[in-house]
Amino acid sequence: MSLITIREYGCLTTAPVSVPTPDRMEITPSAFDWLCRLCEQEKDVAILRTRQTLQWKSFVGVLRTPCGLELEILPKTHSEVDDAAACRAQLVRMLAKVLDVTCRETGEADGRTLALALREGVDTAYKAVMKPAEGTILTVSRVAAQKTVEQCQADDSLSAEQVLAAIVEHGRAALAETVHQNPVLEKAGVVDAGGFGFITILEGMLDAMRGIHKERTVEQPARAAANFEAIRDEDITFTYCTEFIAERKDKARNVGRLRAILNDIGDSLVVVEDDDIVKVHVHTDQPNKALEEGLKFGPLLTVKIENMREQHTAKVIEGTADTPKERVIVPAEKKYGFVAVAAGEGLKSLFTDLGADAVVQGGQTMNPSTDDIIRAVDSVPAEVVFVLPNNKNIIMAAEQAVHLSEEKKLVVVPTKTIPQGISAMLAVDPDAEQDTELATAMTEAASHVRSGQVTYAARDSEFDGKKIKQGEYLSLSEGRLCASGRETSVLKKLVREMVSDDSAFATVIFGEGVTEEQAAEVENLLHKANKDMEISVINGGQPVYYYILSVE
C-alpha cells in the first residue's frame, strides 16, 4: 500500500508532475479511474477538471483504492509553514475542538427546548457585541426569543411547530419596529436588513417543518428603496468600516483589552474569538490602530476597509447602488476566451497583449469577488472561458464562479502567481480541439515556473522563524521567506535561490515606485547568475511588490 498526501482543493493528475507538492500530485491511471467513479457517486468529494486532473473539494479523510493506493487528504491551514505536518496538526486541533463540545441529548426537541435554544443563541450573540444598538438583528432575535419563552412558560404543551410559528410572529412584529428604533433606518424609511434576513430564514424553517415547498418572493415594500439623500454625511460618526481576522499566535493575549481599545476609537464593535483566530468588525477613523492591535495577536489572515462616506456619496449620486446590476452576457463569437486577475496597468496590458479578453483588477490585499469574475466571464465573446486567478487566495472564488456560469463553460487554470499566469497564456493553442487538452497544457506550463517577490515589512514580526524589522526589504521564493534586510542583499539572495545552471528564461516585473534604472540592476544580477539565460524586463505597475521574478 503506497501513501500519497494532498490537501483540500489540491489536484491529482495522471500527467507527469516534476515537483510534487501537497497541492498537486501524480497518481496511476488505475487509481485515477477509481477515484473518478467514486466522485460520480459522491459529488461533494471532488470534481473532474480535465481528463487528467481531479480536484478535491472541502473534503478531509483517508481513502484506500483497490489498486493499492492510500490517499490522505488534509485540511488547508493558515500557517506560514504550510506542509503536511502543519496540516496534520491543524486536523488534530479540529478534532480536539469537536471532542471538547458538550453533547446535549434531548431525543426529539419539544417546543420549550426550541425556545430556550433561541434565547441561548441570542445571549451568545449579545456577548460578542460591545455596544448593542436597538433596531438591529439583535433586537429582532431578542424580542422574538423573550416573548416566545414567556409563551412557553404559560403553556408548556406547545409543540416545536407552534413555538417556531410564535417565534416568526413575534419576530415580524419586532422587525416592523426597527424602522423607528434606529435614527438612520428611520431617515432611510426601511427596516433592518439583518433582521429581515433572519425572519426570512425562520419562515423557511417553518415551511419546511410543515412540509410546504414554495418559491419565496419579497413583498414590495412601501418604499421601493432606501432614501439615502435623507441621510446626511454628518450622520456617519466614523469613516471606515474595518474588518479583519487575526491568527491567534499569542494565546495568552487578552481579547478583553482589545475590545476596550477598539471601543475607545470606534463603535459598532463586534469581536469573536476561538482558540485559533480573532475576528473583528469596527467602525473607526483609525483603521491603522485597529489593525495594529490585531497584529499583536498574530498575522492578519483577511483585511477589509471600506470608506462609508464614499459609499454614501456613491449611493446618493448613482441612486441605484442597492440594485444589483443586470448581467450582460456577450454572445459567443469564438471557441476560447481568457480572463486574468492582475493589479497594475502594466500587467493588465501584458495579459491583454498575451490574448486575455478581460483583466479583473485584483491580487495581493484586494481580492476580487466571485461576482467580479462572473461579470468578466460574461463580457468575453467565447463558448469556453479560461480563468487565471494568479493568486492562491483567489482560486476558491474562481472555483465558485464555475457553478454560477450557466451560459458559458468556465474552466479555472489554478495559477498561484503572476508569472504562472504569463506562462499559462504563452502555452495557449487557439486551435486546440478540446478545452480539457488546452487546460492541461496551460496548467503544465505554469507548473514549470519558479516565482519570487520582493516587498517590505510593514511592522516588526516573525516569519518562518526569522525576526523581521519594520521597513526591511523581504524576498520570497515560492511563498517562503528567502531573506530580509537591505534591498541589494535580499535581491542577491533571491537570485541565488531561484537561478540555476539549467535556467533558460527569466522575467523581471517591476512595480509602482521602481524606476527602469533600478529594474536594470536586477537584470544585471540575473545575468551574472547565468549569462546564457534570456531575460525580459516588464513594467507591471503592481502595488505591494517592488519586483516579481520568474525563472523557467
Secondary structure as the mmCIF struct_conf table of DSSP 4:
data_model
#
loop_
_struct_conf.conf_type_id
_struct_conf.id
_struct_conf.beg_label_comp_id
_struct_conf.beg_label_asym_id
_struct_conf.beg_label_seq_id
_struct_conf.end_label_comp_id
_struct_conf.end_label_asym_id
_struct_conf.end_label_seq_id
STRN STRN1 SER A 2 ARG A 7
TURN_TY1_P TURN_TY1_P1 GLU A 8 TYR A 9
STRN STRN2 CYS A 11 THR A 13
BEND BEND1 THR A 14 ALA A 15
BEND BEND2 SER A 18 VAL A 19
STRN STRN3 THR A 21 THR A 21
TURN_TY1_P TURN_TY1_P2 PRO A 22 ASP A 23
STRN STRN4 ARG A 24 GLU A 26
HELX_RH_AL_P HELX_RH_AL_P1 PRO A 29 GLN A 41
TURN_TY1_P TURN_TY1_P3 LYS A 43 VAL A 45
STRN STRN5 ALA A 46 LEU A 48
BEND BEND3 THR A 50 GLN A 52
STRN STRN6 THR A 53 TRP A 56
BEND BEND4 SER A 58 SER A 58
STRN STRN7 GLY A 61 ARG A 64
TURN_TY1_P TURN_TY1_P4 PRO A 66 CYS A 67
BEND BEND5 GLY A 68 GLY A 68
STRN STRN8 LEU A 69 LEU A 74
BEND BEND6 GLU A 80 VAL A 81
BEND BEND7 ASP A 83 ASP A 83
HELX_RH_AL_P HELX_RH_AL_P2 ALA A 84 ASP A 100
BEND BEND8 VAL A 101 VAL A 101
HELX_LH_PP_P HELX_LH_PP_P1 THR A 102 CYS A 103
BEND BEND9 GLY A 107 GLU A 108
HELX_RH_AL_P HELX_RH_AL_P3 GLY A 111 LYS A 127
TURN_TY1_P TURN_TY1_P5 ALA A 128 ALA A 128
STRN STRN9 VAL A 129 VAL A 129
BEND BEND10 MET A 130 LYS A 131
HELX_LH_PP_P HELX_LH_PP_P2 PRO A 132 ALA A 133
BEND BEND11 GLU A 134 THR A 136
HELX_RH_AL_P HELX_RH_AL_P4 ILE A 137 ALA A 154
TURN_TY1_P TURN_TY1_P6 ASP A 156 SER A 157
HELX_RH_AL_P HELX_RH_AL_P5 ALA A 160 GLN A 181
BEND BEND12 ASN A 182 ASN A 182
HELX_RH_AL_P HELX_RH_AL_P6 PRO A 183 ALA A 188
TURN_TY1_P TURN_TY1_P7 GLY A 189 GLY A 189
HELX_RH_AL_P HELX_RH_AL_P7 ALA A 193 MET A 209
TURN_TY1_P TURN_TY1_P8 ARG A 210 GLY A 211
HELX_LH_PP_P HELX_LH_PP_P3 VAL A 218 PRO A 221
BEND BEND13 ALA A 222 ALA A 225
HELX_RH_3T_P HELX_RH_3T_P1 PHE A 228 ALA A 230
BEND BEND14 ILE A 231 ILE A 231
HELX_RH_3T_P HELX_RH_3T_P2 ASP A 233 ASP A 235
BEND BEND15 THR A 239 THR A 239
STRN STRN10 TYR A 240 GLU A 247
TURN_TY1_P TURN_TY1_P9 LYS A 251 ALA A 252
BEND BEND16 ARG A 253 ARG A 253
HELX_RH_AL_P HELX_RH_AL_P8 VAL A 255 ILE A 265
STRN STRN11 GLY A 266 GLU A 273
BEND BEND17 ASP A 275 ASP A 276
STRN STRN12 ILE A 277 THR A 284
BEND BEND18 ASP A 285 ASP A 285
HELX_RH_AL_P HELX_RH_AL_P9 PRO A 287 LEU A 295
TURN_TY1_P TURN_TY1_P10 LYS A 296 PHE A 297
BEND BEND19 GLY A 298 GLY A 298
STRN STRN13 LEU A 300 ASN A 307
HELX_RH_AL_P HELX_RH_AL_P10 MET A 308 GLU A 318
BEND BEND20 GLY A 319 GLY A 319
TURN_TY1_P TURN_TY1_P11 ALA A 321 ASP A 322
BEND BEND21 THR A 323 THR A 323
HELX_LH_PP_P HELX_LH_PP_P4 PRO A 324 ARG A 327
HELX_LH_PP_P HELX_LH_PP_P5 VAL A 330 ALA A 332
STRN STRN14 LYS A 334 ALA A 342
BEND BEND22 GLY A 344 GLY A 344
HELX_RH_AL_P HELX_RH_AL_P11 GLU A 345 ASP A 353
TURN_TY1_P TURN_TY1_P12 LEU A 354 GLY A 355
BEND BEND23 ASP A 357 ASP A 357
STRN STRN15 ALA A 358 GLN A 361
STRN STRN16 GLY A 363 GLY A 363
TURN_TY1_P TURN_TY1_P13 GLN A 364 THR A 365
STRN STRN17 MET A 366 MET A 366
HELX_LH_PP_P HELX_LH_PP_P6 ASN A 367 SER A 369
HELX_RH_AL_P HELX_RH_AL_P12 THR A 370 ASP A 378
TURN_TY1_P TURN_TY1_P14 SER A 379 SER A 379
BEND BEND24 VAL A 380 VAL A 380
STRN STRN18 ALA A 382 LEU A 388
BEND BEND25 ASN A 391 ASN A 391
TURN_TY1_P TURN_TY1_P15 LYS A 392 ILE A 394
HELX_RH_AL_P HELX_RH_AL_P13 ILE A 395 LEU A 404
BEND BEND26 GLU A 407 LYS A 408
STRN STRN19 LYS A 409 VAL A 412
BEND BEND27 THR A 417 THR A 417
HELX_RH_AL_P HELX_RH_AL_P14 ILE A 418 LEU A 426
TURN_TY1_P TURN_TY1_P16 ALA A 427 ALA A 427
TURN_TY1_P TURN_TY1_P17 PRO A 430 ASP A 431
BEND BEND28 GLU A 433 GLU A 433
HELX_RH_AL_P HELX_RH_AL_P15 ASP A 435 SER A 447
TURN_TY1_P TURN_TY1_P18 HIS A 448 HIS A 448
STRN STRN20 ARG A 450 TYR A 456
BEND BEND29 ALA A 458 ASP A 460
STRN STRN21 SER A 461 PHE A 463
TURN_TY1_P TURN_TY1_P19 ASP A 464 GLY A 465
STRN STRN22 LYS A 466 ILE A 468
TURN_TY1_P TURN_TY1_P20 GLN A 470 GLY A 471
STRN STRN23 TYR A 473 SER A 477
TURN_TY1_P TURN_TY1_P21 GLU A 478 GLY A 479
STRN STRN24 ARG A 480 GLY A 485
BEND BEND30 ARG A 486 ARG A 486
HELX_RH_AL_P HELX_RH_AL_P16 GLU A 487 MET A 498
TURN_TY1_P TURN_TY1_P22 ASP A 501 ASP A 502
STRN STRN25 PHE A 505 PHE A 510
TURN_TY1_P TURN_TY1_P23 GLU A 512 GLY A 513
HELX_RH_AL_P HELX_RH_AL_P17 GLU A 516 ALA A 529
TURN_TY1_P TURN_TY1_P24 LYS A 531 ASP A 532
STRN STRN26 GLU A 534 ASN A 539
BEND BEND31 PRO A 543 VAL A 544
BEND BEND32 TYR A 546 TYR A 546
STRN STRN27 TYR A 547 VAL A 551
#
